Amino acid sequence: MSKRKDILIIGAGPSGLSAAIFLHERGFHPIIIDKKDCIGPHSKALGVNPRSLKILKDLGLTDRFIQNGRKMKAINVWNKEKHLYRNDFTQIRHEYPFMLIQPQKESEEILLEEVLRREIPCHYGAEFYSYNQIEEKYSIKADRIDLNQKFDYLIGADGGRSRVREQSNLQLTGFSYDESWEIYDVELEMEIAPDEGHIRVFPEGGMIMIRLKDSVWRVAGNLPSILNYLPARTKVGSISWESKFRIHHKLANGLVDNNVVLIGDAAHLHSPIGARGMNLGIEDAFMVSQLIAESNLSEYNAQRYKYLKSTVARVNTITMGLAGDNFSARMVRNNMQYLRFMFPVIMPKVRKFILGLN
Ligand SMILES: Cc1cc2nc3c(=O)[nH]c(=O)nc-3n(C[C@H](O)[C@H](O)[C@H](O)COP(=O)(O)OP(=O)(O)OC[C@H]3O[C@@H](n4cnc5c(N)ncnc54)[C@H](O)[C@@H]3O)c2cc1C
């Protein structure tokens, strides 16, 4: 039976779609709007971590994700052409001891399929502009949709440039690095293990390589003309996507303003190193749906903020280690081969963190 609370989710990215499903599972009938016309062709996130897989399991989504994606069971660290360490994910004690590699586009498609199967209205091409609070209810101004009803809750899942956040009393605080990172999805023929991830460090910067599907790899990092740093004897084929992005280190100064709540990138923006962004958004969606069901949304900040703050800070530390953005980070990165004796102590912690099990 549908619970009688009117909930509007702004943004049909992974955070918004999963929030809709979690809420529906708890008996609510939310509405989603998104300004884009459909799911975009390119994927930012690739890694779905064990924590998200566990959260999505009871909805039957994990099986669908696993059938569609690829299990990545280790990540290797290289200093130029020298292999330094293999961080073996199967060492963790968990039902899902791997990172599932699945392009974000496909994760969104599976989530959307579930949204539509549950008959949750998902309006594409509908841009949110503003809200107005009258007593306990919110009215909405949006383009290309008539939303005459009033809402009890607004969920801002509208990404890093969140207009919901701008409209609220919440602000993003933190900083962005000046340097831009290169990203390619490119066909590669190489001798390195295709089913594992690879982090490669050089005096000039660092890169991460993960195979997407078939012979297409995601290559990203802060090296200039990054494709010049591929492993020896690599044959480069066609490029299906190339772009640049900047690294942010930002967190909203609060997550809830009355019954307006921020989830996903609307609340926290950080480096993709560590594969936490989309996964944190799915976790946010899960917690928010639970708290709304308990009529206890005001608790969200107390329960979640500290964790998000420390996670965003640790993502930044790992990113600095790869990118070498300051003197000490460069010292560590450029002397990694001499610090190998510390790997057995450090790497299990890194593994736990990137698998979302911290
Ligand atoms: C290169 C790269 C690699 C990454 N790799 C990973 C990874 O491996 N694992 C991981 O967990 N994370 C990764 N991330 C981060 C991940 O992509 C994001 O954290 C994730 O997309 C956030 O999802 P979201 O739903 O919160 O926001 P978004 O995906 O940004 O979705 C927001 C949605 O809101 C809509 N919207 C915006 N404004 C409005 C408006 N005014 N009205 C209506 N709709 C609106 C947008 O159209 C969009 O559909 C990576 C990021 C980058 C850049």
The ligand as a Gaussian input file, in Angstrom:
#p B3LYP/6-31G(d) Opt

LIG

0 1
 C       36.083000      10.214000     -14.369000
 C       35.166000       9.799000     -13.250000
 C       35.175000       8.473000     -12.810000
 C       34.356000       8.069000     -11.749000
 N       34.416000       6.775000     -11.314000
 C       33.658000       6.378000     -10.262000
 C       33.645000       5.002000      -9.823000
 O       34.322000       4.134000     -10.391000
 N       32.837000       4.665000      -8.789000
 C       32.073000       5.595000      -8.157000
 O       31.383000       5.232000      -7.187000
 N       32.026000       6.900000      -8.570000
 C       32.792000       7.312000      -9.600000
 N       32.719000       8.601000     -10.055000
 C       31.765000       9.549000      -9.437000
 C       30.342000       9.319000      -9.969000
 O       30.315000       9.399000     -11.372000
 C       29.398000      10.341000      -9.356000
 O       29.631000      10.360000      -7.970000
 C       27.948000       9.989000      -9.646000
 O       27.607000      10.228000     -10.991000
 C       27.025000      10.820000      -8.768000
 O       25.705000      10.439000      -9.031000
 P       24.512000      11.436000      -8.699000
 O       23.274000      10.701000      -9.079000
 O       24.648000      11.926000      -7.320000
 O       24.751000      12.689000      -9.645000
 P       24.790000      12.766000     -11.227000
 O       25.252000      11.498000     -11.815000
 O       25.527000      14.016000     -11.569000
 O       23.253000      12.936000     -11.639000
 C       22.564000      14.145000     -11.380000
 C       21.338000      14.192000     -12.261000
 O       20.591000      15.383000     -11.948000
 C       20.146000      15.979000     -13.142000
 N       19.957000      17.423000     -12.887000
 C       20.906000      18.340000     -12.619000
 N       20.339000      19.551000     -12.419000
 C       19.010000      19.389000     -12.585000
 C       17.891000      20.272000     -12.518000
 N       18.032000      21.589000     -12.240000
 N       16.650000      19.774000     -12.751000
 C       16.480000      18.438000     -13.038000
 N       17.510000      17.569000     -13.121000
 C       18.751000      18.035000     -12.884000
 C       21.237000      15.688000     -14.156000
 O       20.731000      15.737000     -15.482000
 C       21.676000      14.285000     -13.752000
 O       20.975000      13.287000     -14.441000
 C       33.514000       9.030000     -11.111000
 C       33.512000      10.363000     -11.568000
 C       34.323000      10.744000     -12.608000
 C       34.313000      12.188000     -13.060000

